[in-house]
Amino acid sequence: MVMAHMQHGERTTARLSRRNLLQLGGAACAAGLAGCTALGGASDDTGSDGEGPIAVASFFSFFDFGRKIAAGTPLTVENLVPTGLHGHGWEPNASITRRIIEADAFVHVGEDFQPWADRAIQTLEDDNADTRLINVREGVKLESLAASLDPDEEGVGKNRGRDPHFWLDPQRAKQSVDNITEGFVDLVPDHEETVRENAETYKTEVLERIDADYQAIFDAAERDVVQLAAHNAFQYIGTRYGVQMRPLVTNLAASGDVKPSDIAEAKEVIDENDIKYVGAGVFETRRPAKQLVTETGVEAYFPVTPYAGVREDWVENEWGYEEIAYNINMPTFEVVLGNKLPKEVGPDGWAEQWRNFE
């Protein structure tokens, strides 16, 4: 395995040294590692036979981009977020930080989005670890948060008041592909051509197509309002395609907390726009969606996701960003915009599977 500044033997020694250090009784918590008593995680991995370098990702979307970029190289890419969990609102235990320390690269979403990742990065710096940091958000212009956001949930630090969910815009997502590419080229320099070709193919053949197909859906709509019983994560789709995204859960975390005033406002939007169907977050509580069905003219809810996690069946079917766009988000936007009836979208059985899903 070759690193930018370290040969295979040196890298192995460094890994063993850090592993032994972290296995000392109480070392993880004493070092301030993230979530010492919190839920641990499992990962989905792809790529090589394990003999090459390893990159770990803090968020599903960028794990997926990474595995596509690394295809055909010795680089293995792993997803740190356990199957079935939302990538933003979970707290891993110290084993996750150990995996980051032992990895050759850590693909993360930038500061002030995943607190546990920020703490892990601080641990890397304190430990003088040689894990390469790949910030997928570098060079991405963030939008101001939607006006409907709860003022108490505006984030922290220099990104306060900025919406972090940029990857929902396929055009902005291209920049994260470029950022991952540059990091991976340093990890497997002998495979630079393959890495760059994979990245260019993904941008032109996948992200461009997704962008065009999203655009066609929103262009065909007579309504420019989408009501979502989900958290405030979809503004970039609204910005890119000229539609108003109305999140019922007006905070950045998928907590499901809804105030009576939120329900009242949503009811007005639903009545004024004759909305029959809404979108509900796959990895969020369904309570707000059920409340809309009970208390308004909404007939049913269907799935949306900010590509923040995966279900077990999605993993089995090897779904990534692309497959989730076409099998989850696009059919739902067709329905909630009133373009098509639920039975007219998605693969066979889609409407039955996802109507008021649990």
C-alpha positions in Angstrom: 0.0 0.0 0.0 1.4 3.4 -0.9 0.5 6.7 0.8 1.4 10.2 -0.3 4.2 10.4 2.3 4.5 6.9 3.8 5.5 3.5 2.5 3.6 0.3 3.2 5.8 -0.9 6.1 5.7 2.5 7.9 1.9 2.7 7.4 1.3 -0.7 8.9 3.5 0.1 11.9 1.5 3.3 12.5 -1.8 1.5 12.3 -0.7 -1.1 14.8 0.6 1.5 17.1 -2.6 3.4 17.1 -4.7 0.2 17.4 -2.8 -0.9 20.4 -3.1 2.5 22.0 -6.8 2.6 21.6 -7.2 -0.9 23.0 -5.7 0.1 26.3 -8.4 0.1 29.0 -10.3 3.4 29.0 -8.1 4.9 26.3 -11.0 5.7 23.9 -13.0 7.7 26.4 -9.9 9.3 28.0 -8.9 10.5 24.6 -12.3 12.2 24.1 -13.5 9.9 21.3 -17.0 10.3 20.0 -20.0 8.7 21.7 -18.3 6.3 24.2 -21.6 4.9 25.4 -23.6 5.4 22.2 -24.8 3.1 19.5 -22.1 1.4 17.4 -22.1 1.0 13.7 -21.7 -1.5 10.9 -20.5 -0.7 7.4 -21.1 -1.5 3.8 -17.9 -1.8 1.8 -16.9 -2.2 -1.7 -13.9 -2.2 -3.9 -10.7 -4.3 -3.5 -9.7 -7.5 -1.9 -8.5 -5.6 1.2 -4.9 -5.4 0.2 -5.0 -1.8 -0.9 -5.7 1.5 1.0 -9.1 2.0 2.8 -11.2 5.1 2.8 -14.1 5.5 5.2 -17.0 7.8 4.7 -19.2 9.6 7.2 -22.2 9.8 5.0 -23.9 7.4 2.6 -24.0 9.6 -0.5 -20.3 10.2 -0.4 -19.6 6.5 0.3 -21.6 5.8 -2.9 -19.8 8.4 -4.9 -16.5 7.1 -3.6 -17.1 3.5 -4.4 -18.0 4.5 -8.0 -14.9 6.6 -8.3 -12.6 3.9 -6.9 -14.0 1.1 -9.1 -11.3 -0.9 -10.7 -8.6 0.2 -8.3 -7.1 -1.4 -5.1 -8.9 1.2 -3.0 -11.7 0.0 -0.7 -14.4 2.5 0.4 -16.5 1.8 3.5 -19.7 3.4 4.8 -19.5 4.2 8.5 -23.3 4.8 9.0 -25.2 1.6 9.9 -27.9 0.4 7.6 -31.3 1.8 8.5 -30.0 5.0 10.2 -30.1 8.6 9.1 -26.6 9.9 8.4 -27.0 13.1 10.3 -28.7 12.3 13.6 -26.8 9.4 15.1 -23.9 9.1 17.6 -21.4 6.3 17.0 -19.3 4.7 19.8 -15.5 4.8 20.0 -15.1 1.9 17.6 -16.0 4.2 14.7 -13.3 6.6 15.6 -10.8 3.8 15.8 -11.8 2.8 12.3 -11.2 6.3 11.1 -7.8 6.4 12.7 -6.9 3.1 11.1 -8.1 4.2 7.7 -6.0 5.8 5.0 -8.6 8.5 4.3 -11.7 9.9 6.0 -14.4 11.3 3.6 -16.5 13.7 5.5 -19.1 16.4 4.8 -17.3 19.4 6.3 -17.5 20.9 9.8 -20.7 21.8 11.7 -22.8 19.1 10.1 -22.0 15.8 11.9 -20.7 16.6 15.4 -19.3 13.1 15.8 -17.2 13.5 12.7 -15.9 16.9 13.9 -14.8 15.2 17.1 -13.2 12.4 15.2 -11.2 14.8 13.1 -10.0 16.6 16.2 -8.9 13.2 17.6 -7.0 12.6 14.4 -5.2 15.9 14.8 -4.5 15.3 18.5 -3.1 11.9 17.7 -1.0 13.1 14.8 -2.7 10.4 12.7 -1.8 10.3 9.0 -5.4 9.6 7.9 -6.0 11.8 4.9 -9.0 14.1 5.3 -11.3 14.5 2.3 -13.8 17.3 2.7 -16.5 16.8 0.1 -17.9 20.3 0.7 -14.8 22.2 -0.2 -15.5 24.8 -2.9 -19.3 24.3 -2.7 -21.4 27.4 -2.3 -24.1 26.8 0.4 -27.5 28.4 0.3 -29.0 30.3 3.1 -31.4 28.2 5.2 -35.1 28.3 4.2 -37.1 31.0 6.0 -39.3 28.3 7.6 -36.3 26.9 9.6 -36.6 27.0 13.3 -34.3 29.8 14.5 -32.9 27.6 17.2 -31.7 25.0 14.7 -29.6 27.2 12.5 -26.3 25.4 13.1 -23.1 26.6 14.6 -19.8 28.1 13.7 -19.1 29.8 10.4 -21.8 27.8 8.6 -24.6 29.1 10.9 -27.5 30.1 8.7 -26.3 27.9 5.8 -28.1 24.8 4.5 -25.6 21.8 4.4 -27.7 19.5 2.2 -26.0 20.6 -1.1 -25.7 17.1 -2.6 -29.4 17.0 -3.4 -28.6 19.3 -6.2 -26.9 17.1 -8.8 -24.9 20.0 -10.2 -23.4 20.9 -6.8 -22.8 17.2 -6.2 -20.3 17.3 -9.0 -18.0 19.4 -6.9 -18.0 16.7 -4.2 -17.1 14.1 -6.8 -14.2 16.3 -7.8 -13.1 16.6 -4.2 -13.2 12.9 -3.6 -11.4 12.3 -6.8 -8.4 14.5 -5.8 -8.2 12.7 -2.5 -8.3 9.3 -4.1 -5.7 10.1 -6.7 -3.3 10.7 -3.8 -4.2 7.3 -2.3 -3.7 5.3 -5.5 -1.5 7.4 -7.7 -0.7 4.5 -10.0 -4.5 4.3 -10.8 -5.0 8.0 -11.4 -6.3 7.6 -14.9 -8.9 5.1 -13.8 -10.0 7.3 -10.9 -10.4 10.3 -13.1 -12.2 8.4 -15.8 -14.7 7.0 -13.3 -15.4 10.4 -11.8 -15.9 12.0 -15.2 -18.2 9.2 -16.3 -20.3 9.5 -13.1 -20.6 13.2 -13.5 -21.6 13.2 -17.1 -23.6 9.9 -17.4 -25.3 9.8 -14.0 -25.5 13.2 -12.3 -26.3 15.0 -15.6 -29.0 12.5 -16.4 -30.5 12.8 -12.9 -30.5 16.6 -13.2 -32.2 16.4 -16.6 -34.9 14.0 -15.4 -35.6 16.0 -12.3 -35.9 19.1 -14.4 -38.4 17.3 -16.7 -40.6 16.3 -13.7 -40.7 19.8 -12.3 -41.2 21.4 -15.7 -44.2 19.2 -16.3 -45.9 20.3 -13.0 -48.7 22.8 -12.9 -48.0 23.3 -9.2 -44.9 24.8 -7.8 -45.4 23.8 -4.1 -44.3 20.5 -2.5 -45.5 19.7 1.0 -43.2 17.4 2.9 -43.7 15.7 6.3 -40.0 15.6 6.6 -37.2 17.6 8.0 -35.7 20.7 6.4 -33.4 18.9 3.9 -34.8 19.5 0.4 -34.2 23.2 -0.3 -31.5 22.5 -2.9 -34.0 20.7 -5.1 -36.4 23.6 -4.8 -33.6 26.1 -5.6 -32.4 24.1 -8.6 -35.8 23.4 -10.2 -37.9 26.4 -9.1 -40.3 24.9 -6.7 -41.2 25.7 -3.1 -40.3 22.9 -0.7 -42.4 23.1 2.5 -40.9 20.9 5.2 -43.3 20.2 8.1 -40.4 19.5 10.4 -38.7 22.9 10.5 -35.3 21.9 11.8 -32.1 20.3 10.4 -32.4 17.2 12.5 -34.9 14.5 11.6 -36.4 14.7 15.0 -40.1 14.8 14.1 -40.9 17.6 16.4 -43.9 19.5 15.0 -45.5 22.6 16.6 -49.3 23.2 16.3 -48.5 26.3 14.2 -46.5 24.1 11.7 -49.6 21.9 11.2 -51.8 25.0 10.8 -49.5 26.4 8.2 -49.2 23.1 6.4 -53.0 22.8 6.3 -53.3 26.2 4.6 -50.8 25.2 2.0 -52.6 21.9 1.4 -56.0 23.5 1.1 -54.8 26.4 -1.2 -53.0 24.0 -3.5 -55.4 21.1 -3.4 -52.6 18.8 -2.3 -53.7 15.1 -2.0 -50.3 13.5 -1.4 -47.2 14.5 0.6 -43.7 13.2 1.0 -42.5 11.6 4.2 -38.9 10.9 5.2 -37.9 7.3 4.9 -35.5 7.4 7.9 -37.6 9.7 10.0 -40.6 9.2 12.3 -43.9 8.9 10.4 -45.8 10.7 13.1 -45.9 14.1 11.3 -47.1 12.5 8.0 -49.8 10.5 9.8 -50.9 13.7 11.5 -51.3 15.4 8.1 -53.4 12.5 6.8 -55.6 12.6 9.9 -56.0 16.4 10.2 -56.0 17.7 6.6 -57.2 16.8 3.2 -54.1 14.7 2.5 -55.0 11.2 1.4 -51.6 9.5 1.7 -47.9 10.0 2.1 -45.0 8.6 0.0 -41.3 8.3 0.5 -38.5 10.9 0.1 -35.0 10.8 1.3 -32.0 13.2 1.2 -29.8 10.2 0.4 -28.7 10.1 4.0 -29.0 6.3 4.7 -30.0 3.0 3.2 -32.5 0.2 4.1 -31.5 -3.5 4.2 -33.3 -4.2 0.9 -31.5 -1.3 -0.8 -28.2 -2.7 0.3 -29.1 -6.1 -1.0 -30.1 -4.5 -4.4 -26.9 -2.4 -4.4 -28.8 0.8 -4.5 -26.8 4.1 -4.5 -27.6 7.7 -5.0 -28.7 7.0 -8.6 -31.1 4.2 -7.8 -32.6 6.0 -4.8 -33.2 9.0 -7.0 -35.1 6.9 -9.6 -36.9 4.5 -7.3 -37.8 6.8 -4.3 -37.6 10.5 -4.8 -38.6 10.9 -8.5 -41.7 8.8 -8.3 -42.8 10.6 -5.1 -42.2 14.1 -6.6 -44.3 13.1 -9.7 -47.1 12.1 -7.3 -46.9 15.0 -4.8 -46.8 17.6 -7.6 -49.9 16.1 -9.2 -48.2 15.0 -12.4 -49.3 11.4 -12.1 -51.4 9.1 -9.9 -49.5 6.9 -7.5 -50.3 3.8 -9.6 -48.7 5.4 -12.7 -45.2 5.8 -11.2 -42.3 3.6 -10.1 -41.8 -0.1 -10.7 -44.6 -2.5 -10.4 -46.1 -2.5 -7.0 -44.5 0.8 -6.0 -47.7 2.5 -4.9 -48.8 -0.4 -2.8 -45.4 -0.8 -1.2 -44.9 2.9 -0.3 -48.4 4.3 0.3 -48.5 5.3 4.0 -45.4 3.1 4.6 -44.3 2.2 8.1 
